[in-house]
Amino acid sequence: MNFAEIKTDFPILKDIIYMDSASTSLTPEPVLNAVLKYYREYNANVGRGVHRLSQIASQKYKDARRKVADFISANEEEVIFTKNTTEAINTVASGLRWKKGDKVVTTLLEHHSNFLPWLRLKSFGVALDIVKPDKNGKFNVSDFEEMIDDKTRLVAVTYISNVLGTITPIEEISAICKKKNALLLVDGAQSVPHIHVDVRNLGCNFLCFSGHKMLGPKGTGILWMKEDFFDRLEPLNFGGGMIDDVSLNSYELTKGYERFEGGTPNIAGVIGFGRAIDYLNKIGMDKIKDHEAKLTERLLEGLLEMKRVEIYGSLNSKERIGIVSFNIKGLNPHDVALMLDEASNIMVRSGHLCCMPLMKYFGLKEGVVRVSLYLYNTEEEVDTFLETVKEIVKC
């Protein structure tokens, strides 16, 4: 597929160069059409009616669950819809029955969404140990071997850093967790949209990711876990659609994934999420990965030629995806982001990127400038970005 042709599905790209997909991806026309079709043609709640509109909506909602499951090689009965990665992680953090003396192991690379829920548990007597990467954002697996012990209840780790783009050795960490009888939660927010993820190979107990980072609507997310964990996890929300029976004095939760989906869900968003997966599948995740790898290598090579530019994370494009954070010595990252917008209509992220502990570790008081690429970016856009940065460096 000609990736330049993909741009026709994203009218917003007519006048801008969008390089902030790690924050939120853009939404193609087929996904928007799927969302609007729900509201225009069969706007009804799911699982709560026998009339035709409800049955159509319920089937479309079910189809989306199957598409998500197939995308990560899971059983559809194991897929729970949430509003985002944050809610998925908090469902696990709040739902497990913790006891004083339990321990959680996480890392310094984590987004606040996979750090704060575990930090909060310290007030309940749960210990928190943090594995630190080297200055390139890479982990020594032996550090996990040392940190994960018999008291470790759960290990929570990002698959790909939203700051450095570096890839975590999940399968090696999983092997350690199994040996120590610890649960493993993987934050897949930055991995599932960009590389092929197969939960059967990861060896994790929980996988969390968001629809809005993979061409889907906002307000959609996934918590994947094996069905045998359903009874071990308390739901985050209680309400309609998640019970088998209610009396004046008690209630009985349903057995399946519905127990974690209380209340009316984001039906249109979930259907749009399913359409986004269709879109990604049509292109092919391997092709997307290869396309982004070429752009990332071009981007890194260009930035490395500029004397005042400091890049964070591995300089080896094979050890990361298309997320590159950098600074220009002497300039505030927010100023650089504004100059990129004003000079060349380039949209990038700047600041702490919801990773303050990591920024403090690197001594980056004001944060960084982050470029994050996706399938709709082109070599010409990367070249425009590099030329613009060259001009900014001269300031």
C-alpha positions in Angstrom: 0.0 0.0 0.0 1.1 3.5 -0.8 1.2 5.2 2.6 0.9 8.6 1.1 -2.5 7.6 -0.2 -3.7 6.9 3.3 -3.7 10.6 3.9 -6.9 10.9 1.9 -8.7 9.2 4.8 -7.5 11.9 7.2 -8.8 15.3 6.0 -7.3 17.0 9.1 -3.8 16.4 7.5 -4.6 18.8 4.6 -2.8 21.7 6.3 -0.7 20.1 9.0 2.0 17.6 9.7 0.9 15.5 12.7 3.6 14.0 14.8 1.8 13.5 18.2 0.3 10.1 17.7 1.7 8.8 21.0 -0.7 11.2 22.7 -3.6 10.4 20.4 -3.8 9.1 16.9 -5.9 10.7 14.2 -9.2 9.1 13.2 -9.8 8.0 9.6 -13.0 8.6 7.7 -14.2 5.0 7.7 -14.1 5.0 11.6 -15.9 8.3 11.8 -18.5 6.9 9.4 -19.0 3.8 11.5 -19.6 6.0 14.6 -22.1 8.2 12.8 -23.9 5.3 11.3 -24.6 4.0 14.8 -26.2 7.3 15.8 -28.1 7.7 12.5 -29.4 4.2 11.9 -29.5 2.0 15.0 -29.0 4.2 18.1 -30.0 1.9 21.0 -28.5 0.4 24.1 -26.8 -3.0 24.0 -28.0 -6.1 25.8 -31.0 -4.3 27.2 -33.8 -4.8 24.6 -35.4 -7.2 22.1 -36.4 -4.6 19.5 -34.5 -4.5 16.2 -32.4 -1.5 17.0 -31.1 -3.0 20.2 -30.4 -6.3 18.5 -28.4 -4.6 15.7 -26.4 -2.5 18.2 -25.7 -5.5 20.4 -24.4 -7.5 17.4 -22.2 -4.7 16.2 -20.9 -4.3 19.8 -20.2 -8.1 20.0 -18.5 -8.0 16.6 -16.1 -5.3 17.8 -15.2 -7.5 20.8 -14.3 -10.3 18.5 -12.2 -8.1 16.3 -10.2 -6.9 19.3 -9.7 -10.4 20.5 -8.5 -11.6 17.1 -6.2 -8.6 16.8 -4.3 -9.7 20.0 -4.9 -13.5 19.4 -7.2 -13.8 22.4 -10.5 -15.4 23.2 -13.3 -12.8 22.9 -14.7 -13.9 26.3 -11.4 -12.5 27.8 -11.8 -9.0 26.4 -13.2 -6.3 28.7 -14.1 -2.9 27.3 -13.0 0.1 29.4 -12.8 3.8 28.6 -9.0 3.8 28.3 -5.7 2.2 29.4 -5.9 4.2 32.7 -9.2 2.7 33.7 -8.0 -0.8 32.7 -5.0 -0.6 34.9 -7.0 0.9 37.8 -9.5 -2.0 37.5 -6.7 -4.4 38.3 -5.1 -2.2 40.9 -8.3 -1.6 42.8 -9.8 -5.0 42.1 -7.2 -7.4 43.4 -7.6 -8.2 47.1 -4.4 -6.8 48.5 -3.0 -7.5 52.0 -0.3 -5.8 54.0 3.1 -7.1 53.1 2.3 -7.6 49.4 4.8 -6.1 46.9 4.4 -4.5 43.5 7.4 -4.1 41.2 7.2 -1.5 38.4 9.7 0.7 36.5 10.9 4.2 36.1 9.7 4.3 32.5 6.1 4.1 33.4 3.4 6.6 32.4 1.7 8.0 35.4 -1.3 5.8 34.6 0.9 2.7 35.3 2.7 4.3 38.3 0.2 6.2 40.4 -2.3 3.2 40.9 0.6 1.2 42.5 2.1 4.2 44.4 -1.4 4.7 45.9 -1.3 1.1 47.3 1.5 2.1 49.7 -1.1 3.6 51.9 -2.6 0.1 52.3 0.7 -1.4 53.4 1.7 -2.6 49.9 5.4 -2.2 49.2 6.6 -0.7 45.8 9.9 -1.4 44.3 11.1 0.4 41.1 13.4 -1.0 38.5 15.6 1.7 36.8 16.8 1.7 33.2 20.2 2.8 32.0 20.6 6.2 30.4 19.5 4.8 27.1 16.2 3.6 28.6 17.2 -0.1 28.4 16.8 -2.6 31.2 19.1 -5.2 32.6 16.9 -8.2 33.0 19.0 -9.3 36.0 17.6 -6.2 37.8 14.1 -7.8 37.6 15.5 -11.1 38.7 16.9 -9.4 41.8 13.8 -7.2 42.5 11.1 -9.8 42.0 10.9 -12.0 45.1 8.5 -14.3 46.9 6.6 -11.3 48.3 6.0 -9.8 44.9 2.3 -10.0 44.1 2.4 -8.2 40.8 4.8 -6.7 38.3 3.5 -3.8 36.2 5.6 -2.7 33.2 5.2 -0.9 30.0 5.8 -2.7 26.7 7.1 0.4 25.0 8.0 3.7 26.7 5.9 6.7 25.7 8.9 8.9 26.2 11.9 6.9 24.8 10.2 4.5 22.4 12.4 1.7 23.8 11.0 -1.8 23.8 10.9 -3.7 27.1 11.9 -7.4 27.2 8.5 -8.6 28.3 8.9 -12.3 27.6 12.1 -12.4 29.8 10.3 -10.6 32.5 7.3 -12.9 32.2 9.6 -15.9 32.7 10.9 -14.4 35.9 7.3 -13.7 37.1 6.3 -17.3 36.5 9.3 -18.6 38.4 8.5 -16.3 41.3 4.7 -16.9 41.1 4.0 -13.2 40.5 1.3 -11.7 38.3 2.3 -9.6 35.3 0.5 -6.6 34.0 1.6 -5.1 30.7 0.8 -1.5 29.6 0.3 -1.9 25.9 -0.8 1.6 25.0 2.2 2.3 22.8 2.8 -1.2 21.6 -0.5 -2.6 20.4 -1.0 0.2 17.8 2.4 -0.2 16.2 3.6 -3.8 16.4 1.9 -7.2 16.3 1.0 -8.2 19.8 0.1 -11.8 20.6 -1.0 -12.3 24.3 -0.2 -16.0 24.0 3.4 -15.2 23.5 3.7 -12.4 26.0 3.0 -14.6 29.0 1.3 -11.8 30.9 -1.8 -12.0 33.1 -3.2 -8.6 32.1 -2.8 -6.5 29.0 -4.2 -2.9 28.8 -4.4 -0.6 25.9 -6.5 2.3 24.3 -8.5 2.6 21.1 -7.7 6.3 20.7 -4.0 5.5 20.1 -4.8 3.1 17.2 -7.1 5.2 15.0 -10.2 4.5 17.2 -12.5 7.0 19.0 -11.6 8.3 22.4 -13.2 6.8 25.4 -12.4 3.2 24.4 -9.9 0.9 26.0 -9.2 -2.8 26.7 -8.4 -4.9 29.7 -7.5 -8.4 28.7 -7.2 -11.2 31.2 -7.8 -14.9 31.4 -11.3 -15.9 32.5 -10.0 -17.7 35.5 -9.1 -14.2 37.0 -12.7 -12.9 36.8 -13.6 -14.2 40.2 -10.4 -12.9 41.7 -11.0 -9.3 40.7 -13.5 -6.9 42.1 -15.2 -4.8 39.5 -14.4 -1.1 39.5 -18.0 0.0 38.7 -21.3 -1.4 39.9 -24.6 -0.9 38.1 -26.8 -2.1 35.3 -25.8 -4.9 33.0 -23.3 -6.7 35.3 -25.5 -8.8 37.6 -27.4 -12.0 37.5 -29.6 -11.3 40.4 -30.4 -8.5 42.9 -32.4 -8.6 46.1 -33.0 -6.1 48.9 -30.0 -7.5 50.8 -27.6 -9.0 48.2 -26.5 -9.2 44.6 -24.9 -11.8 42.4 -22.5 -10.8 39.7 -22.7 -12.3 36.2 -20.0 -14.8 35.4 -18.5 -13.3 32.2 -16.8 -10.1 31.1 -20.1 -8.2 31.6 -19.4 -8.1 35.4 -16.7 -5.5 34.6 -18.8 -3.4 32.2 -21.4 -1.9 34.5 -23.5 0.9 33.0 -24.1 2.0 29.4 -20.8 1.7 27.6 -19.4 3.9 24.8 -21.3 1.9 22.1 -20.5 4.1 19.2 -16.9 4.3 20.3 -16.5 0.6 20.6 -18.1 0.0 17.1 -15.7 2.6 15.8 -12.8 0.9 17.6 -13.7 -2.3 15.7 -13.7 -0.5 12.4 -10.3 1.0 13.3 -9.0 -2.6 13.7 -10.4 -3.5 10.3 -8.4 -0.5 8.9 -5.2 -1.6 10.5 -5.7 -5.2 9.4 -6.3 -4.2 5.8 -2.9 -2.4 5.8 -1.1 -5.1 7.8 0.7 -4.6 11.1 4.0 -5.8 9.7 3.8 -3.2 6.9 3.0 -0.5 9.4 6.0 -1.6 11.6 8.4 -1.6 8.6 7.1 1.8 7.4 7.6 3.4 10.8 11.0 1.8 11.2 12.2 3.5 8.0 10.9 6.9 9.1 12.4 6.4 12.6 15.8 5.6 11.2 15.7 8.7 8.9 14.6 10.8 11.8 17.3 9.7 14.2 20.0 10.0 11.5 18.9 13.6 10.8 18.8 14.7 14.4 22.2 13.1 15.2 23.8 15.4 12.7 22.7 18.5 14.6 25.2 19.6 17.3 22.8 21.3 19.8 20.3 18.4 19.7 20.3 15.8 22.5 18.3 12.6 21.9 17.1 10.5 24.8 16.8 6.7 24.6 18.5 4.2 22.4 20.1 5.5 19.1 19.5 2.1 17.6 16.3 2.2 15.6 15.8 -1.5 15.9 15.5 -1.2 19.7 12.6 1.3 19.6 9.6 2.4 17.7 8.8 5.8 16.2 8.8 7.8 19.4 11.8 10.1 19.7 12.3 12.6 22.5 14.9 15.3 22.3 16.0 18.8 23.4 17.8 21.6 21.8 20.4 23.0 24.2 19.5 26.4 25.4 15.8 26.3 24.4 12.7 25.4 26.3 11.0 22.3 24.9 7.6 24.2 24.8 9.2 27.0 22.8 10.6 24.4 20.3 7.1 22.8 19.9 5.6 26.2 19.3 8.2 27.1 16.7 7.7 23.8 14.9 3.9 24.6 14.7 4.4 28.3 13.6 7.2 27.6 11.1 6.0 24.4 9.4 2.6 23.5 10.9 4.2 20.5 12.7 2.3 19.2 15.7 4.5 17.6 18.4 4.3 17.1 22.2 6.4 18.9 24.8 6.8 18.8 28.5 7.0 15.9 31.0 4.8 13.5 29.0 3.1 12.2 32.2 6.4 10.7 33.2 7.7 13.0 35.9 9.8 10.4 37.8 11.7 9.5 34.6 12.2 13.2 33.8 13.7 13.8 37.2 15.9 10.8 36.8 17.3 12.3 33.6 17.5 15.8 35.1 15.0 17.2 32.6 13.3 20.0 34.6 11.3 21.3 31.7 10.8 18.0 30.0 11.4 17.2 26.3 10.2 17.6 22.8 8.6 14.4 21.6 8.0 13.3 18.0 5.8 10.3 17.6 5.1 8.8 14.1 2.4 6.6 12.7 1.2 5.1 9.5 0.0 8.4 8.0 3.5 10.1 8.2 5.8 10.2 5.2 9.5 10.5 4.4 8.8 14.0 3.1 7.2 15.0 6.4 10.2 13.7 8.3 12.5 15.8 6.0 10.4 18.9 6.5 10.6 18.3 10.3 14.4 18.0 10.1 14.8 21.1 8.0 12.7 23.0 10.4 14.7 21.8 13.4 17.9 22.8 11.6 16.6 26.4 11.4 15.5 26.4 15.0 19.0 25.2 16.1 20.4 28.3 14.5 18.4 30.5 16.9 
